[in-house]
Amino acid sequence: MNNTLHTTIARTTLDPYYAFYLPVPLPPLVTAICVSMCFIGFCVGAVGNTLVILAIIKNRKLRTSANAFLASLAVADLGTCVLVLPIIATAFLSFDVVTTNQLLCRMLYHTTFTFSPVSIQHLILIAANRYTLINKSPQTYTRIFNRRSIKIILTCVWTANIVLNISMAIFSYGTKKVFDKEYCRLEQNDVLGIVFRLLTMLYTFLSCYVIIPILYLLIFWTVRKSQLRVAPNRPRECNVPSVPTVSNSTTNGAVEPSGLMSRTDQTTGLRRRRRTRGLLSPSEVKLTKVNFFIFLTNVLFLSPLFFLLVISREGLSHGTFVLVLLPIGMNSSTNPLVYCGFNRNFRMAFKSLIKLDIRRR
């Protein structure tokens, strides 16, 4: 142990860049816990996010425009659980295997820098969808969030992140020989690396700490006003038809006056919405809180990486990067549990899919 420590100190003194390829020293028990968390997150996230995608595709009640964002977010979460968490577990067991293997190292950075920005962008879209639903008219909602526009938005989100990653792969990835080993290198101090890092920090800050919180503040302000309107006349409003939503069948509680509903249902829904303007059903309020909870958990797990990028002048070492990726990967496995725990239609769809699979076997 002492010989290894002395060798590490001597090598770091001779070549300071060597420190970028050292793991964060952890006690064996902590390492075992981290590896176990990766395994649990892999299993729960792979099954849970697959069920979310299949439930939205096969269940008619969940097949709504708003839930398209959840299905796309589940794809990003599934990729994180299946591709990122196994590499993180490998890094905890044998760090050199990841840093000296070009395929594993590139996969770790490529997948992280693709799926994490995609997840943040989906949180913005979900908040914007919710804001438009609650604060704007049904006609405005339909004009902004219809099938065609959602397909275009999701295509642009995924394409932009993949193209950006390809450019980073071409210009910023490489190898560096330190003593007798060749390590995977991500250049963070060249022009492209600095620009990418600054844009990442600015984008993350504006998204997670400015844009989405403002949207939810406006949403909760509207919800609060709705509750104040209902409170004085609660006995008289008991028989008033509730706002037409599919909030019991979608995590976003979206009013779906779109092509997913019949024309008669759309007309009836719009008329009811006009008669009950200013009133929000309890399910809409609950789903707003669920969406906000999902946003808070994502920000909580993403914050360590963001603040380390801010305070680190020379860039993050491989060891620190792997350590802060663990909570981000675990967060991708918890989202399906939130959907299932707070949405009855998701629970029923999950049970139906599981029972169908068991019967086939």
Residue, then its C-alpha position, 0 to 999 in steps of 0.5 A: m500500500n505504501n509502495t503504491l502511494h509513493t509511486t503515485i506521488a512520484r509519478t504525479t510530481l514528474d508529470p502532473y497530468y498523471a493525476f487526471y487518470l487516478p481514481v478518487p480514493l474510496p474505502p472498500l466498503v464505499t466502493a462495494i456500495c457504489v458498485s451495488m448501486c450501479f447494479i441496482g440502477f441498471c436493473v431497475g432503470a432498464v426494466g422501468n424505462t422500457l415499461v414506460i416506453l411500452a406503456i405509452i406506445k401500447n396503452r391508448k390512455l397514455r398515448t397522448s401528445a404530452n406523453a411523447f416527451l416522457a417517452s423520449l425522456a425514458v429513451a435517454d434514461l434507458g441509455t444512461c442506465v444500460l450504457v453509462l452505469p455498467i462503465i461506472a461500475t467497471a471504473f469503481l472495480s478497476f479504474d485503469v480498465v476504463t481509462t486505458n480502453q479507448l472504447l469504454c472511455r469514449m462510450l462513457y463521455h459520448t453517452t454522458f454528453t448526449f443523454s444528460p443534455v437531452s434530459i435537461q432539454h426534455l425537462i424544459l419541454i415538459a415544463a413549457n408543455r405544462y405552462t402552456l396547458i395551464n396558463k394558455s387557451p386550448q387553442t394555443y396549446t393545440r397550435i404549439f403542441n401537436r403531433r407534427s410540432i412535437k416530432i420536429i422538436l424531438t428530432c431537433v433535440w436528439t439531432a443537435n446533441i448527436v451532431l455536437n458529440i460527433s464534433m467533440a469526438i473528432f476534435s477533442y478526443g485522443t490518447k496521451k501516453v503517461f509513463d508506460k500507458e496510453y490513456c484516453r484523453l479529452e482535451q478541455n483546454d483547447v479552444l473547442g474544449i473551452v467553448f464547449r465547457l462554457l456553453t455547457m455551464l451557461y446552458t445548464f445554469l439557465s435551464c436548471y436555475v432560471i428558465i424551468p424555475i420561472l415556468y413552475l413559479l408561473i404555473f404554481w401562481t396560476v394553480r394558487k389563483s385557481q384554488l383561491r377562486v374555488a375555495p369561497n364557492r366550494p359547495r356550489e362548484c361541486n357539480v361543475p364539470s371538471v376541466p377536460t384533461v387526460s391528467n389521470s392518464t399522463t404524467n403531464g396532465a395534458v389537455e389533448p385537443s389534438g389529433l389523438m382525440s376525436r373531433t367530438d371530444q375536442t369540441t366538448g372539451l373546449r366547451r367545458r373548458r370555457r364554462t370552467r375557465g379559471l378552475l383546475s381539477p385536483s388531478e392537474v394540481k397533483l400532476t403539476k407537483v409531480n412534474f416539479f418533483i421530477f425536476l427537483t430530483n434531476v437538478l439535485f443529482l446534476s448540481p455536483l457536476f455543474f458546480l465542479l465544472v464551475i470551480s475547476r479551472e483545469g477541468l475534471s479528472h477522470g476519477t472525479f467525473v466518474l464519481v459525480l456521474l453515479p448520482i446522475g445515472m441513479n436518477s435515470s432509474t428513479n423516474p419510472l418509479v415516480y411515474c408508477g407511484f403517482n399515476r394510476n394509469f401508468r401502474m395499470a399499464f405496467k401491471s398489464l405489460i408484466k402479466l402479458d409477459i408472464r402469460r406468454r412464458 
